[in-house]
Every structure is written in C-alpha cells, then in structure tokens.
Amino acid sequence: MRLLLSDQLQVLNPATEEVVATVPAATAADVDAAVVRAAKAQAGWAALAPGERARLLRRFAVAVDEHLEELAQLEVREAGHTVGNARWEAGNVRDLLDYAAGGVERLTGRQIPVPGGLDITILEPLGVVGVIAPWNFPMPIAAWGTAPALAAGNAVLLKPAETTPLTALRLAELALEAGLPEGLLQVLPGHGPVTGNALVEHPGVAKIVFTGSTAVGKQVLAKGSALLKRVTLELGGKSPNIVFADADLEAAAQAAPMSFLDNSGQDCCARTRILVQRSAYDRFLELLAPAIEAVRVGDPSDEATDMGPLISRTQLDRVRSYVDPDAAGIRGKAPEGPGFWFPPTVLTGVDPHARVAVEEVFGPVAVILPFEDEADAVALANSTDYGLSGSIWTRDVGRALRVSQAVHAGNLSVNSHSSVRYWTPFGGFKQSGIGRELGPDALTAFTETKNVFISTEGSAQ
C-alpha cells in the first residue's frame, strides 16, 4: 500500500521501493472549495477572446517543453516508466496542448436553413470539468481530458491517481507560470473513495472524464447518472494481436513483444492475446522466443532499458496470481531484489476461456492461441467483454478490411501496433468505455449545443 495516513499519500519509486514524496490528500471539503474557485475562474476564461485563450494554451505548451526533462524524470521516479517513454509522455502533453489550442478558433456552430428566419447553433462550455487520471500513463491521459476541456472554455479539476500525483502537480504549476488564471486548473490528489467520489457527486461539476478499471468506471457512471452528469469513460481492454499465415511473420514476431510489454504491460491497449493461424503457429513461436528473451528489463533511468517495474506491490501480486510458475511458455528475465519486477511472459497451451486469457492482467503477460481461419480469428478476437484496440497482420488488403470491420474494437491497426494519436479519436466498444477522446472532435465533447432562432418576419412567432 502507498497510503501513509488517511490525509496523506506516500509516493514510492517502483524500481527501488524508496519514498519519493508525501503529498496531502484532498478532502470532500477541499473539493467543494476547489469547485467554487474553478467556477469563478471559468467565467473569466470563457469570456476571453478565442485567440487569447489559444495564445495562453500555447504558452502552457512552451512551458511544458522547457521543463520536459524535469517532467520525464518525475515520471520515472513516481511511475517507474523507462526514461524514453517518460520523455515521450511529456512531449505528448506539450503536443496535445498545441493541438487543442489550434481548435479554439475553429470551435464553431452551424447555420441551419429554416423558414421565416435564421437558425444558428452555439457551442458553449460546460463549466467545471472533473478529470480523474490513472497511474499507468499519468501525464498524457491527464492531458487528454484537460487540454480540450480548457480549450473549449472550461475549468478543470484534475484528480491524479494516489500513486502518481507528482507530474500533475507540476503541470498545474507550469500552467500558472504560463499565465493561465488562478483556479482554472487545480490538482486534487487524494483517495478515490473520498476525493474522486466528491468530484463525481458534486453538482457543480458538469462532466467527469474517468480513465481506469471497468469496475470503478461502472461506479462512476452510476453515481454520475443521479445528477445526469456527462461522463466519458476509458476503461479496460484485452486486445487481440491477430497474425494470419500470409503475414510477414518475422515483422509480426519482432513487433509482438512491445505490443504488450510497453509500460510493463500496464496499458489498456496491450495486445495480450496473440492469435496466430495454426499453419503458422510453430514458426511464429520460433521467431517470438528470441524477441521476448531480448527485452531488457531493469533500471528505468537507463537509456538501454526496454521495460521497467510494475507500479506497486499490489499490482505485482495481482499479476502473479494469473501465472502458474510451472505453466508452459516463453519467459524473459527480470531483476531480483527491491522493486516490483515481473519478467516478460507468454503462455502457451492456454484454454481460450481461462482467466488469464479473458481477464485484463495489466502486466507483462500474454497468451498465444491458435485459430483455423478468418471466421475463427474474428470469433476468438470478439470473445471477451472488452473492445478497446487490436492489431491485424496480413498481406491481404481485402482481409485486412474485412477483419477490421468485424472485430468489435474502437482502435485497430493493420501490420502495426499503433492505437493512440492525439489527432485521431480514441475509445472503446463494449465494457472498454463510453465516448471518445482526442482527435478533431475532442473540444466539442466539452460543450453544450445551444440552438437560437431569429425571426425575420416581424414579431417572434
């Protein structure tokens, strides 16, 4: 556990188990006070000329860029991310702020033809938005909700995960240094049942953006519905990596390890079900084994490291519970001693309905399952409650299109493992979530549409 006292959060370095910082935890009263400050700041922010709002967001992006290495090193210490990943994450925050700033002056309504007058729509900000960010990608996912919400004219109350509050706190400081109004972006570290619950149930918070487990997401949705609060949910995944026999097997095998080992497998998009056509199964295993064994697991601050530790002792115990030490498969190496380490693991001979094959492990563990033909591959890919992402490896363009349409997932890649770009929409099917984030429509998700009819025929009708 990382909780020191009921009113404090203890942040540990996952690679060493050393205490990095102790942070006060926000109470329900703190949330009340923050909502009042945010509402006041939001009124002034929304009244700014769009160009001025965009200019300040770009200044925020510049501030992030100037402190990119500092933010990356914070992420390494509090989340155990490899330094290369952490630099990318800080850069993603910068880029998303720039992208959102570009949308401020393009957030326009429509003119709709009607008889007897002029009809226009106006996109107005919601007001105060609550963003509840996870511990697996603390910086970028916080920005996924924060940047477009601010760009659309809202104030944001950001609740980081209990284990990873430090980068969020630093980003809020940089926002102030860049000139954003006091109270517009506030960070409320705290426990989910206290701080998170207060945000979800607060009548002054118009929308909640939540990223986390499906179980907690359902609770957020249920509590928010009592106030008809708008909710965007980005939840769990159990994504397939479908490899057909006609694919470039060498490329598919070389790419497979980091499709589920990136961030130590703590990624809702992780391709943890490797589905291989039976006629290519043995050859694919031969190619995959050395690729898994070559993954370097160790000190996340080392530039040569491919994979770091898990986030906590709790998460390590969870991952261990899914893997029989004597089960058949391919295993890499991990450090011994302090830190929350688990080796890269691919399990073979697994029943497709086994717990490890259908539940989200959220660690560096995948299963490899054979399939017979295209229909069998699609059925196997769709045989979970989740539908977030996935990959399809084939040289047949027609097959790639057919399978892309047949797989129930919000984000698919063909002959690659890319799922998330800040300029394209992201979200899941089924129990992987509700709504979409990122992309060209991100700002509109933080607005209300108001319709105005203006009569041109004398007195209003």
N, C-alpha and C positions, 0 to 999 in steps of 0.2 A: 504493500500500500504506500501511496505517496502523500497521505494526509497526515500532517503533523498534529494539528489541533483543529477543533471544529471551526475556528475562524481563520485558519491559515492553510496554505498549500505548500507542500515541500516538493521542490523540483529536483529530480535526480538525473545524473548523467547515465544513460542506459548502458554505456560501454564500461563504466567503472563503478557504478552504484554510489558514487560520491554526491553529496548535496551540492547543487549548483546555486540555488537561491530559495528563499522562503518569501512567499507572497501573501498578503492579506486576502481573504476570501470575502467577496461581496455578499451582503445580506439582502433580504427582501426589501428592507428599508432603503438600502443603498440603491436598489433598482428603482424604487419609487422616486427618489431624489434625482437619479440619472434621467428618468423619463421627463421630469419637469424641465431639467436643463436642456435636454435634447429638443423638446417641443419649442422652446424659446429660440434656440439656435436655428432650428429648421425653418422657422418663419422668415428669418432674415436671409438664410441661404437660398430658399426658393424664390425670394424677391430679387435676387441678383440677376443682372443681365446674363443670358446664357453664355456669352463669350467670356465673361468674368469668372463664372463658375468653372468653365473649361480651363481657363488660364491657371486657376488655383490648383485644380487637379493635376495639371501638367507640372506645376511646381512641386507638388507632392511626389510625383513620379521621379523628378530630378533628385529630390532629397533621398528617396529610396536608392536610386542609382549611386549617389555619392556615398551611401552607407551600406552598399551591397555586401562587402566582405564582412563587416560587423554583423549584419543580419544573418549571413550564412554561418558564421562561427557560433552565433547564438543557437541556431537551429541544430548544428552539430552537437552542441553540449546538452540541449534540453530534449532533443528527439532522437539522437543517435544516427542522424542521416549522414550518408557519405558527403564529404565536403563538395564534391562535384554536383551532387543532387541539390544540396543546400544553396549553392550559388545559382543554379537554375531556378530554384523556387523564389529566391529574392528577385531575380530578373523577371520572373513571371508576374510578380506583384507590380513591378515597375511598368511592364508592358501592358498589363491589364488596365492600370490607371490611365496610361496614354490612350489606349483603345476606347475606354469609357469616355474620356474627355472629348474624343472625336465625335461621340454620339450626342453630346449635349445639344449642339446647334442643329442636329438632324432629328430631334425628337419632336416630330410634327404630327398634327392631326390631319383630318381629311375634310374636303368639301363634298357633300353628298347631294346630288340633284334631287330637288323636291319641288312640288308645285306651290306657287304663292309665296315664295321667299327663298331664303338662303339657309342651308343647314351645314353646320360645321361641328367637328369634334375637337375637343381639347384634352390633351394628356396632362393630368395634374399629379403631383407627387402624393404618395400615400400619407406621409408624415414621418413617424418614427418607426424604424425597421429594426428588428432583433435578428442578429446573425449568430448562430450557435455553431462554432467551428470544431472540427475533430482534432485528435492528436496525431493522426497519421501524416497529414500534409498541413501543418498549422498555418503557414504563411499563405500559400496560394489559395487554399479553399476559403480562408477568411476574406481574401480579396475578391473571390468570385461573387460574393454577396455584397461586400462593402463598396467596391468601385462602382458598379452600375447603380446601386441604390443612391449613393452620393451624387452621381452624375444626373440622375433623374430628379434631384432636388430634395431628397430625404435626409434625415439624420439617422445615424446608425449607432446601435448599442451592440457591441461585439463581445460575446462570451466565448473565450477560448476554452479548450479542454483543461481539466485540472492539472494534467501532467505537463502541458506545454503553453504556459501563458506569456513567456518572456518576449517572443518576437512580436506578439500582438501589442503588448505594452509599448515596445519600442516604436512600432509603426504609428501608434497614436501620438507619441512624442514628435515624430517626424512630421506628422500632419499639422500639428500646431506650429512647428518651426517653418513649415511651408506657407503658413498664412491661413489655413482653414480655421473657421471660427471656433472659439472655445465651446465645448459641449456638443459639437456636431458629430464627432466620432469619439465615443467613450468606450473604454475596455473595462469589462466587469469580470475579472477572474472569480471563479467560485465553483461550488459543488453543483452538479446537475440538479439534484432534487431541491436545492434551495434557489440558487441564482438562476439557473435555466428555467425552472418551474415558474419563478416570479416573472420572468420575461414572457413566457408563453401565456400566462394567465392575466397579464396586465392589460387593462382596457385601453391604455394609452399607447400600446404597441400595435401598429396596424398590420404588420406582417412578420412572420418568422421564417427564416431560412435555416434549415437544420441539415447538417451532414453527420451521419453516424450510423448506428446499427438499426436494422429494421425494427427490432423490438422497441427501442426507445422512440423511433420515428412514429410508430403507431400511437404511442402515448402522447407525443406532441400533437399529432393530428386530432386525437380525441379531445384533448384539453383545449386546443385552439378552436375547435368546432363549436364549443359552447358559446364563444363570442363571434362566431362566423369570421374568425380571423383568417386571413390569407396565409397559406402555408406552402412552401416549396421544400420537398424532401429529396435528399440524395442519400440513398441507403446502401444496403449490402449488395454483394454480387458473388457469382460462382461461374465465371465466364469460361466459355469453351475456346480452345485453340484447335481448329479443325484442319487436319492435314490429309489431303487426298493423295492417292498414289501417283498422280500425274504432276504433283508439285515439285518444285526444286527442293528435294529433301535435305540437301546439305544446308541451304539457306534457312529452311524452316527449323532444322535442328539447332543451328547456330544461334538463331534468334529466340528459341523457346526458353532458355534459362531465365533471361532477364524479363521475360514477359510475366513471370510470376515471382521472381526474386527481387525485383526492384523494390526499394524501401523495405527489404526483408520480408516481402510478401504482404506487407500491411497496406494493401491497396485494393480498393473495392473493384477495380478493373482487372485485377490479376487473373491471368489465364491459367487457372489452377486445374482445369480439366483438359488434358491433352488428348484429343480424339484423333486416332490415326487409322486410316483404311487398312484392313487386315493384310492385304497383299504387300503393303509397305511397312508393316509394323516392326518386323525384326530388323530391317535395315535402318529404320528410324531410331530404334533403340541403340544400335551400334554407333550411330552418329551422335546421339544425345548424350551418352555416358561421358565421353571426354569433355564435352561442352559444360556439363554440370560440374565435373571434377575440377575444371579450370577456374571456376568462380572463386575469387579471393575474398574471404570473409575475415574481417578484422577491424583494426582501429579506423573509425570513420573519418578521422582527420588526416589520414594517409591518402595522398592523391591516387595511389595504386589500388585502393580498396574498392571492390565491387559491391559488397554487401556488409552492412553493419549489424548491430544487435536489434533485438526486439525492444519495444518501448518500456516494458516493465516485467517484474517477476510474475504478476498476474497473467500477463499475456503469454509469457514463456510456459507457464503451467497449462494454460489453455491449449497451446499448440501441441505440447507433449501429450495431452490427453487424446489427441487424434491419431497418434502414430505408435504402433506396436514396434518396439525396438528390433524385433526379430522378423518384421514383415519384409517381403521381397521388394527390391527396388534399387535405385541409384542414389548414392549419398555423397555429398561433398564433405568438406571439413569446416570446423568452427573452433574458435579459441576456447580454452578451458580457463577456469578461474573466475574472477569478478566480471560481472556483466551478464546481460540477458541474451545468451548466444544459443542459436539453433542452426544445425547445418542444412544446406540445401538438400531437399529430399524429393524424389519422385518415386511413388509407389506403383508397383506393377501387380497384376493378378488381383485387382480390387473388384469387388462386386459393385456394379453401377449404382446400386441402391444403398451402399454402405454410407455410414455417417460422414466419413472423410470425403466421399465422392459427391455428396449433395449439400453439405453444410459449408458455410464460409469459415474457413480455418483462420484466416487473417495472419498467416505466417508463411515461411518459405517451404510450403508443402504442396505438391501437385500429384494428381493421379493420372495415369496414362491408360486409356481404354480403347480397344479396337472397335471398328464398325465395318459393316459389309459394303454398303452402297450409299448413294446420296440421301435417299429417304431415311435410312437408318441413322446417318450422321445428323440429319435435322431433328429426328425424334430424340436422339440422345442429347443433342445440344439444348433442346427445349424441355428437358426432363427435370428441371429444378424450379423452385419458386421465384428465382431471380431472373432478371433480363437486363443487365446493365451494358455489357460490352462483349467483345469476342473477335476472333480472327479466323480467316478462311484462307487456306493455302492451296492454290490450284493454278494451272496454266490455262484452264478452260474459261474463257471470259463469260460464256453463257452460264456455266455452272456457278461462277462467282456471283453473278447477278441473281440467279435463282435462289441460291442458298442465302444470300444477303436479305432477300425478301422473305424467306421462310423462317429464318432464325428470329426469335422473339427477343430482341435486344435493341437498346436505344443507340448504341455506338458500335459499329463494326469496321474492321479493317481487312483489306484483301492484300495478301502477301506482305503483311507488316503487322506491327502490334500498336500502332498509334491510335489513341482514342480521344485524347483531350487536347484541344487547341482553343485558345481564348477567343478566337474569331469564328468558331463554329459551335452550334448548340450541343449541350451535354445533359444527359438524363437517362432514366431507365424505364423499362417496362415492368409490369407485374409488381413484385414486392421490392424492387430496386428503387422505387421512388415515385414522386409526383411532381410534374412540372419540368422545366428546362432552365438551365443556367448557361451563361456565356453566349457568344455569338451575336449577330446583328440585332436580335430582338431582346437582348438582356435588359436594356433600360425600361422597355415597356412593361416588363414584369413587375416593376416598382411604381406603376402609375395607375390611376383611375381614369377611365374614359368618360368625359362629360360631353353630352350632346346639347347643342344650342341651335334653336330655330329662330330665325329673324324674319318676320313677315315683311313683305314688300307691298302689301295691299292695304295700306292704311292701318286701322287699329288691329291689334292682335286678335286672331281667331281662337 
